[in-house]
Amino acid sequence: MDRRESVAGDHPTYPCAVIPSAAPKATSDPEAAVADRLDAVAALLARGNALVLTGAGISTDSGIPDYRGPDGTRRVTPMQYAEFVGSSQARQRYWARSYVGWQRFNRARPNSGHEAVARLQRQGLVGPVITQNVDGLHQRAGATDVEELHGALARVLCLTCGDRSSRWDLDDRMRVANPGYTVTSDEIRPDGDIVLNELDVDAFRTPLCLVCGQDTLKPDVVFFGESVPKPLVEKCFELTEAATSLVVLGSSLKVMSGYRFVRRAAACGIPVAIITRGPTRGDAEATLQVDAPLGPTLEALLSRLAA
């Protein structure tokens, strides 16, 4: 099973073309070492057709925190899929918290990291983008061919009848159904969920599907404990195998849903560059590792490629 928290069950390995990697020069100066690694990443990107895989770290400069701290420990515990589908009370709790959290989440705007990826695409250096994020910020920045591995909060799915609708439309309906509900929060999470007390949850009316009338609406995202759709996984494997390099931006790769593409690239001899803060699960497979903040680092890469 390709579960978001799975640690096993990677896709079978197929023969792939071996692509030479770009190795940085050895140096004892930390700043010079980072500069050399950026030169090597720029050399990979200069080949064109790089596949980019992004995680929550690319959206932190937009005010959306990631799930984990610097040591990889999860900061928050998101709602699990089994809990969400298991009871109406869990769905009421989710939608009450999400209704409040969406007000801030929806105001997030693309940052320089998202804009850099879009610019690299326009220059023909980057091909498709696989993102583990559900915020839609890559598209807002102008990126195309974005595969949303974990779905998008902007879409809503009915688990009973399969109807799909807009989150903005649902937000309007929830506002009408909950007149006078003025609960606010300064909290924001990667999935738009927040913490509310039980009284605020109990006062919230759960939205119903306009087609079947059931209270089984769910954001069109992959919850923790839920499986990523197999056709999407297969497509992302194909994109990985067709790329000249895989560049990971802002992901600790703690969950298999993203890490498996690093494993596939490494098995195919495709260079893997990882740019993020701190260690990652894919460090052993990486050709290049750059421990640095994304925004200025991507700007530095753009400067090198423009020279």
Backbone hydrogen bonds, N-H to C=O, Kabsch-Sander energy under -0.5 kcal/mol:
donor,donor_aa,acceptor,acceptor_aa,energy
3,R,1,M,-1.3
4,R,226,E,-1.7
6,S,3,R,-1.8
19,I,17,A,-0.5
19,I,269,G,-1.2
23,A,21,S,-0.7
33,A,29,D,-2.8
34,V,30,P,-2.2
35,A,31,E,-2.2
36,D,32,A,-2.6
37,R,33,A,-2.3
38,L,34,V,-2.5
39,D,35,A,-2.1
40,A,36,D,-1.9
41,V,37,R,-2.6
42,A,38,L,-2.8
43,A,39,D,-1.8
44,L,40,A,-1.8
45,L,41,V,-2.6
46,A,42,A,-2.2
47,R,43,A,-0.6
47,R,44,L,-1.2
48,G,45,L,-2.0
49,N,124,G,-0.9
50,A,125,L,-2.1
51,L,245,S,-2.9
52,V,128,P,-1.7
53,L,247,V,-2.5
54,T,130,I,-2.5
55,G,249,L,-2.1
57,G,250,G,-2.8
58,I,55,G,-1.9
59,S,56,A,-1.6
62,S,59,S,-1.4
63,G,60,T,-1.8
64,I,59,S,-1.6
69,G,73,T,-3.0
72,G,69,G,-2.2
75,R,67,Y,-4.7
76,V,67,Y,-0.8
81,Y,224,F,-2.4
84,F,80,Q,-2.2
85,V,81,Y,-2.5
86,G,82,A,-0.9
87,S,83,E,-0.7
87,S,84,F,-0.6
91,R,87,S,-1.6
92,Q,88,S,-2.5
93,R,89,Q,-2.3
94,Y,90,A,-2.5
95,W,91,R,-2.7
96,A,92,Q,-2.3
97,R,93,R,-2.0
98,S,94,Y,-3.1
99,Y,95,W,-2.4
100,V,96,A,-1.5
101,G,97,R,-2.6
102,W,98,S,-2.6
103,Q,99,Y,-0.6
103,Q,100,V,-0.8
104,R,100,V,-0.5
104,R,101,G,-0.8
105,F,101,G,-2.4
106,N,102,W,-2.8
107,R,104,R,-1.2
108,A,105,F,-1.5
115,E,111,N,-2.3
116,A,112,S,-2.1
117,V,113,G,-2.0
118,A,114,H,-2.1
119,R,115,E,-2.2
120,L,116,A,-2.6
121,Q,117,V,-1.9
122,R,118,A,-2.2
123,Q,119,R,-1.7
124,G,121,Q,-1.9
125,L,120,L,-2.1
126,V,120,L,-1.4
127,G,50,A,-3.0
129,V,145,D,-2.2
130,I,52,V,-3.3
131,T,129,V,-0.6
131,T,147,E,-2.6
132,Q,54,T,-2.5
140,R,136,G,-1.7
141,A,137,L,-1.6
142,G,139,Q,-1.4
143,A,138,H,-2.4
147,E,129,V,-3.4
147,E,145,D,-0.6
148,E,146,V,-0.7
149,L,131,T,-2.0
149,L,147,E,-1.3
150,H,131,T,-0.6
151,G,148,E,-1.6
152,A,220,D,-2.1
153,L,134,V,-2.2
155,R,152,A,-1.5
156,V,165,S,-2.5
157,L,218,K,-3.4
158,C,163,D,-2.4
159,L,157,L,-0.6
159,L,216,T,-2.6
162,G,158,C,-1.7
165,S,156,V,-2.3
167,R,154,A,-2.8
170,L,166,S,-2.1
171,D,167,R,-2.6
172,D,168,W,-1.8
173,R,169,D,-2.0
174,M,170,L,-2.8
175,R,171,D,-2.0
176,V,172,D,-1.9
177,A,173,R,-2.4
178,N,174,M,-1.0
181,Y,178,N,-1.9
182,T,180,G,-1.2
192,G,189,R,-1.8
201,V,197,N,-1.8
202,D,198,E,-2.9
203,A,199,L,-1.3
204,F,201,V,-1.7
206,T,204,F,-0.6
209,C,214,Q,-2.6
213,G,209,C,-1.4
218,K,157,L,-2.9
220,D,155,R,-2.6
221,V,219,P,-2.8
222,V,150,H,-2.2
223,F,221,V,-0.8
224,F,79,M,-0.7
226,E,223,F,-2.1
228,V,2,D,-2.2
233,V,229,P,-1.9
234,E,230,K,-2.8
235,K,231,P,-2.1
236,C,232,L,-2.3
237,F,233,V,-2.1
238,E,234,E,-2.1
239,L,235,K,-2.3
240,T,236,C,-2.1
241,E,237,F,-2.5
242,A,238,E,-1.5
243,A,239,L,-0.7
243,A,240,T,-1.0
244,T,49,N,-1.8
245,S,49,N,-0.6
246,L,271,P,-2.6
247,V,51,L,-3.0
248,V,246,L,-0.6
248,V,273,A,-3.4
249,L,53,L,-2.8
250,G,275,I,-2.5
256,M,6,S,-1.2
257,S,4,R,-0.6
258,G,255,V,-1.1
259,Y,255,V,-1.8
260,R,256,M,-2.4
261,F,258,G,-1.2
262,V,258,G,-0.8
262,V,259,Y,-0.6
263,R,259,Y,-2.2
264,R,260,R,-2.3
265,A,261,F,-2.3
266,A,262,V,-2.5
267,A,263,R,-2.3
268,C,264,R,-1.6
269,G,266,A,-1.2
270,I,265,A,-2.8
273,A,246,L,-2.8
274,I,288,L,-2.5
275,I,248,V,-3.1
275,I,273,A,-0.5
276,T,274,I,-0.5
276,T,290,V,-1.9
278,G,276,T,-0.5
281,R,252,S,-2.7
283,D,280,T,-1.1
285,E,282,G,-1.0
286,A,282,G,-1.0
287,T,272,V,-2.6
288,L,272,V,-2.1
290,V,274,I,-3.0
292,A,276,T,-0.8
292,A,290,V,-1.1
297,T,293,P,-1.4
298,L,294,L,-3.1
299,E,295,G,-1.9
300,A,296,P,-2.1
301,L,297,T,-1.9
302,L,298,L,-2.4
303,S,299,E,-2.0
304,R,300,A,-2.0
305,L,301,L,-2.4
306,A,302,L,-1.4
307,A,303,S,-0.9
307,A,304,R,-0.5
